[in-house]
Amino acid sequence: DNVAMGISGAGAGLWMTISLAIALPHFATTLVTDRVQRCLYVATSQGLRLSAYWVGTFLSNYLHYLVLALMVPMCILVFQAPFYSEVDTFMQYVPAALFSPVPMLLFAYCASRLFSTTEACSKFMPSISLFASLVPFLCVYIMTILGLTLQIQALPTVGSDLNEGMLQQGKSLHKWANGIHWTMSFIDPFYCLPGTFVAIGLTQLSGFVDETVSKFGVELDILFPSIGGNYVAVPLVGAGLLSTILVCLLAWDTDRSCNVIAHSLRERRHADEAEVELEDNRVESEPGAGAPARLSYVRDPDVLEEQRRVASASPGSCAVMYRDLVHTYNAGTAREVRAVRGISLGVSVGECFCLLGPNGAGKTTTLDVLTGAIFPPTCGEVCIGPHSATGSREQRHAALKLLGNCPQVDPLWPTLTGRQHLLFYAKVKGLPPHLRAQQAAALLRALGFSDFDADKPTGGYSGGMRRKLSLAIALIGSPPTMLLDEPSAAVDAAAKRHLWRVVKRREPGQTVILTTHSMEEAEALSDRLAIQVRGRLRCLGTPDHIKMTHGAGYQLELLTNQASQAGVEEFVLGLCPTARLMECHEGRFLFQLPVLRAVGAGAGELSLATLFTKMREATRTIGLRDYSISRPTLEQVFLRLSKEQEELEGGQH
């Protein structure tokens, strides 16, 4: 009975571990959510240290676990459990109760890095936790009970001798249990608590059994291995060593972006720099007679001038500057993707700079390099204010403290209110305590949040409200530089213009770098803009300058009464042989015309006055219903350059 009572008491450790294991997937899922929703990325890109994030997360989770872990000693004291309620035994249990959550939480943190979605984490983590907590302990528990039972039953009784075969079987089972106990103490993060219970139970039981069987002259195998004579120390030391390994693994994985394939990146740098130098000298080839056009990239004079200006600029002369920036994904492998190809750009203090480009042009990669989400870039130097974002850890941290970041994905915790988000980021950015609530309230009011909405959990926000709060996070603390990645996406027209007013009313000296797919937004907000094509700046300047220099003449739009395409093309080419059909759809034709004089063109040349006259006559010839002649819009310039990227990509395939 005493044997059964002592061993069965170890089950308390099992139930305690199961209760902790059931709660563990929640913590892992929370970390995956932080990563997927880019909450961690935005917090660190605005100055939060990763060490502060991990320490804060661990302490919060540990305090939750500590409540559960302390329930067992309370139950032992209340119910006076045999073998466990004595003072010496109880004090052996307390360190295990306090320390056992540590390896479990660290295991959850490391395991969360394996999942890319919260659904996958919430599906697999419960099974992993229950398996790792139940199976090893049950193996030790069952083998220990069977081994002790066989050894005790092998003892001689009245009318029978010692059963040597049964005794050896019991000792063999005990050795297996001993080996599993030792191994699991060092490799299973869930084993510390139940392993301690088993060790305590067997230690207390050994004195009673030795006293009982000594008269038979037989020695039984009861105890598990000890360290320095302390049998409880094995699970604790094993958990401590395992925790150290898990901390190192987590630190390595967290900092992996700084170190992974670093050697291959260094090997590629000289090749990348040489490639950039060669590509700088390329021009777009015009096809000769009978020869196919060779597609290449135009190096715009404004882009080259910017490159020369940045090459001689010093850190701190611009709000943001990147020089010869190159980034290659999967460098040196068959899946190599060259996202950014030798860009040099300086954004002046107080300027609103807009970065445009089709999907795959490298805009997001460029912003990720600026915010530290990608570090280090394959090649190049990035400066934010006077600080290098590609330098030492302290330099990077100082650079990120100058940023306000609004990514495409809304980086919001669903259980926090909008006001709590702003107060948190105000603290991250170092705003004095007496100004935090004041600035948060002012921003919420400026962006149209009522007091009710401001104090409502963000899980109940609409898409537009979430986007406005993401912009407020970038604005809080009045950072010198703001990076806004499609800030008005999923926002209705009225709210979009309200956001524009908020950005325009920023404090003097605040710099904005904006990416958008809305040409209207780019023209409304930007002082300068650039169009990026396949990782290079294709053009650079003010919106009007780009339309004038890259608009390539005039746009002629015709609306006809379902005339044939061939007839309309023949009519326009008869007027202007160099015209080019850009679009054709159900009676709507868009032609690109060269630069035309207003009047007085030479013989054989088309003037604007002549073109207007011919358009009025075209009502009878091609059934023209309406027409317009205009300078190309920014959107048309963007579409033309985007088509250039498609042609280049198609030529490569």
N, C-alpha and C positions, 0 to 999 in steps of 0.2 A: 504493500500500500504506500509506504514511504517513497519507494522507487517511482511508482506511478505518479504520485503527487508531485515529486520533485521535477520529473521530466515534463509532466503536463503543464506545470507552471510556466515553462518556456513558451507555451502557446500565446501568452500575453504579448510577448515581443512580436510574434507573427501578426497578430491582429493589429497591433500598433503600426507595424510596417505596411500592412495592406491599406490602412486608412491613409497613411502618408503617400503611398504609391497611387492611390485613387486621385488624390489632389494634385499630384505632380504634373500630369498632362496639361492642366490649366496654365501653369507657369510657362511651360514650353510653348504652348499655343500663343500666349501673350507676346513672347519674344518674336515668334514668327510674324505675328500681326504688326509689331513695331517695325520689322524689317520690310515686309511687303507694302505696308502703308507709308513707308519712308519716314516714319516718325523719328527713328534713330538717325537717319541720314540728315534730316533737316535740323535736328537738335545739334548734332556734331558740326554741321556746316555753318552753324551760327555761334560756335564757340564752346559748346559743351564738351568736356573731356570724356573720352571713352571710359577712362578709369572711374570717373564720377558716376557714369551711367551704370556700369557693372556693379560697383559697390552699393549704390542706392537700390538697384534692383535686388541684389542679394540680401541686403538688410531687411527690406520690405518683405520678401518671400520668407526669410528665416523667421521673422517675428510671427508671421502667420503659422508657420510650421511649429514654432515653439509652443504655441497653445496646445496643439495636438500632442506633441512629444511629452509635455508635462502632465497630461491626463493619466498616464500609466502609473507614475509614482504616487499620484494622488489616490488612485484606486487601490494601490498596494497598501497605502497607509490606512485608508478607510476600511478595507475588508480584511486587513491583517493576513495577507497571503502567506502560506507556509514557505519557509526557506528564503523569502524575499523581503519580509517586513522587519527583519532584524537590522539594527543600525549599521553594522559593518557591511552587510550585503546591500542594503539600500544605498549606501554611499558609493558602492561600486557601480550601481545602475545609473546614477545621476549623470556622470560624465558621458555615458553612452547616449542617454536621452538628449543631452544638450548638443552632442557632436554629430549624431546620426543624420540629421537633416542636411549637413554640409555636403557630403559626397553625393547625396541624392539630388540636391539642387544643381550642383555642378554638372552632374550627368545630364540633367534636363537641359541645361544651357548648351552643352556640347551637342546633344541630340537634336536640338532645335535647328542647328545649322545645316542639318541634312535635309530639311523640308523646305520646299519653295512656296507652298501654299498652306494656309491654316487648315483647310479641309484635310489634307494629307496628314498633317500633324495630329489633328484631333481624332483621326481614324486609327492611326498606328501606335501612337504613344501609349494609350491605355493598355493595349495588349503587351507592349514591350515592358511597361512598368510592372504589370501583374505577373508576367512570366519571370522577370528577374527577381521579384520579391518572394514569389511562392515556391518555385521549383527548387532552387538550391537549399532553402531552409527545410522543405519537406523531405528532401533526400537525406539531409543530416539528421533530422528529427526521427524519421522512420528507422534509419539504420541504427541510430543510437538506442532507441527503445528495443528493437529486435536484438541488438548485440547484448545489451544488459540483461534482457529477459533470458536469452539462451545461456549466458554465463551463470546466472542465478539458478536456473533450472538444472544446470549441470552439476550443481553442488550435491554432495552425498546427503541422503536422508535416511530415515530409519528403514532398514531393509534394502538399501541400494547403495552402490558405490559411486565415486566421482565419474561422471560421463565425460571422458577426455575429448571425444569427438565433438560433442555439443559445445564444450568449453572453447575449443579451438575455432569452431564456427562463429561463436559469439565474439571472440577476440578479433577474428578476421573482419567481421562486419564493423566492429568498432574502429579498426584501422582504416577502413574505407571512409567511415564517417569522419574520422580524424583528418584524413587527407582532404576531403571535400571542405570541411570546416576551415582548414588552413588556407586552401586555395581561394575559397569564396571570400574570406576575410580581406584578401588583397586585390580581388578583381571585380567583386560585386558591390556596387554602391548601396544596395539595399540591405546588405547582410549585417551591418554593424549592430543594429539593435537586437534582432533575434539571435545572432551569434553570441552576443553578450549574455542574453538570458539563458541560453543553453550552457555557456561556460559557468555562470553563477549557479545554476541548478545542479550541474555535475560536481562542482566544487563542494557545495554544501552536502550533497548526497554521498560523496566519497568517504567522509568521516564516519557516517552511520554504517555504510556497507563494510568498510574495512574492519570496524569493530565487530560486526556481526559474523563475517566469514573468517576472521583470524583463527578461530578455533578449528577450522577445517584445514589450516595450513595451505590455503590456496590464495593466490594473488589475482585479483580481477583487474581488467583494463577499464577504467572508468573516466579518468581525466583526459581532457584535450591538451594539446601542447601549450606551454606557457612561455612568457618572456620575462626573465628575471624572477621566476617563481610566481608571477602574476598571470593567472589563467585568463582574466578578463582583458588583459593588455593586447592579446593577439587581434581581436576584431577592431580595437581602437587604433592600434598602430597600423593595421592594414588599411583602415578607413583614412587615416592621416596621409599615408603614402599615396593611396589612390586619389585623394583630393588634390595633392600636390601635382600629380600627373595630369589630372583633369584641368587644373588651373593653367598649367603650361600649354596644354592642348588648346584651350579656349583662347589664351593670349596669342598663340601662333595663328589660329584660324581668323581671329579678329583682325590681326595685323597682316594677314596674308596678302592683301592687295599691295602692300609695300614690298613684299619679298618674293611672291610667287613668280616663277620664270625670270627672276632678276638677271640671272646669268645670260639667258637667251636674249633678253632685251638689250643688255650691254653689247652683246655680239652684233645686234642688228643696228645699233645707233649709227655707226659710221656709214653703213649701207644706206640708211634712211636719209642721212644728211647729204650724201652724194646724190641720191635720187632727187631730193628737193632742189639742189643746185642745178641739176640738169633740167628739171621740169620748169624752173623759173625762166629758162631761155627758150622754151617751146612757144610757138605761135600756131594759130589755127591755119592750116594749109589750105590754100585755094586750089580747087581741082584744075589741072591743066587740060588741054584739049584731049579728049578721049580718056583721060586718066581719072580714076575714082577719087573722090575727096578723102583725105586722111583726117580722121577725127582726132583732135587734141584739144588742149585747154588754152584759152586766151589768157595771157597775163595782162590785166587791165593796167593802164598807166597810173590810175589813182591807187590801185592796190600796190604797185611797185613803189610809188612815192611813200605810201604808208609804211611799207617794209623798210625803206631807207630811214624814215623818221624814227621808227621804233628801234632800229639797230643802233642809233646814236643816243637814244633817250636813256636817262638814268632812272632807277627805281624811285618811285615817289613823285615823278613828274606827271604821271597819269593816275587816275583812280584805279584802273585795271589795265594791265599790259601783259600780253603774252608774245613771246619772241620765238620764231622758228618752231612752233608747236607741232609735234608729230605724235600720233598715237595709233598703234597697231594692235589689234586683238589677235590672240593666238599666234604670236610672232614665231616665225620659223617652222610653222606646221602647214599641213595641207589646207587647214581651215582659216588661214590668215586673212584678216579683214583690215584694210588700211582706212580708218575712219577719218583721221585728220592728217593733212599732208602739208606741213610746213607753213602754217599761218602765222603772220605777225600782225598785231593789232594793238593800238593804244586808245583807250576810252578816256576822254578828258573829265576832269572834276565838274560835276553839275550837268553833264550831258546825258540825254536819253538816247541810247544806242539800240537799234533794232537789228536782230540777226534773223534773216529770212533764209529759206531753203526748202527744197522738197524733202520728203521722207528719205532717210538714208544719207543725207548730205553731211552729217557729222555735228549737227547743232547740239544735240543732247550730250554727246561725248565731250564737246568743248565745255559745256556748262559743268559737266561732272568733273572735269579736270580743275575748273576754277573753284568748285566747292569742296574738293578733296575726296569726292566719291571714287575717283580714279587717281591713284597715286602709286608710283610716279608715272608721268607720261613717258612714252617711249623716248621722246627727245624734246628739248625745249625748256624755256624758262617762263614761269608765271609769277607775276607780282600783283598784289592787291595793296594799293597804297605803297608805303615804303617797305612792306614785308614780302618776303619770298614765299609763295605757296608751294614751291617745290624744294624748299631748303630744309633746315633742321626742324625737329618736332616743335620747338618753341616758336620758331619763325612761322610755321604753318598755323599754330594755334593763334598767334597774334594776328595773322592775316584773316583767319576765319571770324575773329571777333568783329571785324569791320563789315561783315556781310549780313544782309537780310535775304532769305531764300524762300521763294514760292515755286515749288516744283509742279509738274503736271498732275501728280497724284496728291490728293489732299491729305496732309500728314496729321490727321486728327485722331485722338483717342476717344472712342465712342462714349465712355463713361464720364468724361470731363466736360464741363460746360465751356462755352465760348470764352467767358471771362476768365476761367481758371487756366485755359490755354495761354491767354495773353499774359497773365500774371506769371506763369511758369517761364515763358520766353523772355519776359522783361527781366526776370532774375538771372536767366542764363546769360543775357547780354550785359549784365552788370549794372542795370538801372538802380538808382538809390531807392530804398524801401518806400520813402514818402512820395515818390513819383510813379510807382508802378500802377497802383489803382487809378490814379488820375489819368495817366496816358492810356490805359486799357479802356476806361470809360469814354474818353474822347474819341478813340479810334472806333469803338463799337457804335458810337453815335454818328460819326462821320460816314460810316459804311451802311447806315440805315438799320441797325439792330435795335429793337425795343428792349426794355429791361427784362421782359419775360423771355425773349429769345436769347439774350445774352447769358441768362442763368439757367438755360435748358441744356441737358446733355447733347453733345453734337451728334450722337447716334440718331436723333430725331430731326436733324437738319435736312433741308432740301439740298439738291446739288448746287444751286446758286448761292445759298447761305454758306455752304461749306467752302465754296470758292472764295467768297468774300472774306471769310475768317482766315483762309490761307494767306490772302493778301495782307490782312491785318497782322498776321504773325511776322511777315517780312518787314512790315512798317514799324512794328513796336520797337521802341528804343532809338528810333531815328538813326539807323545805321548809315554810314557814309556811302555804302554801295548796296544796291538791291538787284538781285537776279530774279527775274519774273519769267517763268516758263509757261507760256500760253495762259496768262492770268484770267482772261475772260472766257475761257472754254466752258461750255455748258451754262452760260449766263444769258438771260434774255436781253433784248436790245436796250431796254430802258436801264437795267442794272449795269449793262456793259458801259454805257456812257457815263453812268455814275462812277464806275471804277476808273474810267479815264480821267474824270475830274479830280478824283482823289490822288492819282499818280501825278497829274499836272500840278497840283497844289503842294507837292512835297517841299520840304524845307530847302532853302537855297544851299547849293553845294552838294546836295544828294545826287548821286549818280545812279542811273537805271540801265541795266542791260536786259533787253526784252526779246523773247522769241514769240512768234505768232504766225498763224496761217491766214490771218485777216489783214489784207492790204489796207483796208480802211483804218484799222487800228494802228498799223505801222505809220501811215501818213499822218494820223491825228496826234500821235505821241512822240515820234522820233525826231531828234535833231539831225542825226545821221543814221544810215542803215547800210547793211551789206547783204548781198545774196551769196550764200555758200552753195557750191555745187561740187559734189563728190569730194568733200574734205578740203576744198580750196575756196578762197574768196574770189568770186567771179567778177564782182563789181562793188564799189564803195563810194559813198557820198551822200548828199542830202537827197530826199525823195525827188525834188525837181531836177537836180543834177543828173540823177540816174535815168529819169524819164527822157531828158534831153539827149544824153550821150548814148543811151542803149535802146532808145525807142525806135531808132532806124526809120525816121521819116514820119509818114502819116498812116492812119488806119482808115480804110474805106469799108463801110458796112452797108450792104445792100439787102433790102427786103423785097422779094419778087413774088409774082403770082405763079409759083410752082414752075418757073422756067427751068429748063434743063441745065445742069452744071456746065456742060460743054458750051452751050450758047452764052452763058454769063461769062465764063472764062475767056471765050473768044472776044467778047465785047470789051472787057477790061484790058486784056493784053493788046488789043488793037489801039487802045488809048495810051497804055504805058507798058512796053514790052518787058520791063524789069519788075513788074508787079508779081506778087507771090500769094497764092491762095493759102490762107491760114486755117480757116474753118469753113465747113459747109454742112448745113443741117436744115432740111425742110424749108427751102426757099430763103434761108438766111445765109449770106456769103460774107466772109471777112477777108479782105485783101490787105497785104502789106505793100505800101507804096514808098518810093524813095523820097528824099527831101525835095520839095517842089518850091519854085519861086511863086510869089503871089501873082505877079503879072510880068509880061515882057520876056517870056522865055524865048530862047533862040529857035531856029528852024528845027523841027523834029522833036523839040522838047515840049513837055506838058507842064503848064502852069496851073495854079489853083483856080484862076479865073476861067481857064478853058475847061477844067475838070467840072466846075459847077455848071457851065453851059451844057456840056455833054450829058450830065446827069439829068438835067431837065428834059433833054431830048430822049432819054432812055426809057421814058414811060411807054412809048409806042414800040420801041424795038425789042426790049426784053421784059416788058410788063412790070416795070419797076414801080413799087408801091411807096417806098420810102428809102431814104439813104442818109448817111451821116459821114462827115469827114472830120477826123479829130487826131490830135496827138495821141500816141499810145499811153494807156494808163499804166500805173505801177503793176497792176495785176497782169496786164498783157506782157510787160517786160519779164515778170516773174515766170509766167507760163512758157515764154520762149526759152528762157534759160533752163527751166526745168526739163523742157523737151530736149535740150542739149544733153542733159545728164542721161535721159533715157536712151538717146541715140548712142552715147558713149558706152553705156552698159550693154546695149544690144550689140554694138560692134565687138565688144570683148567676148560675148558669148557666141 
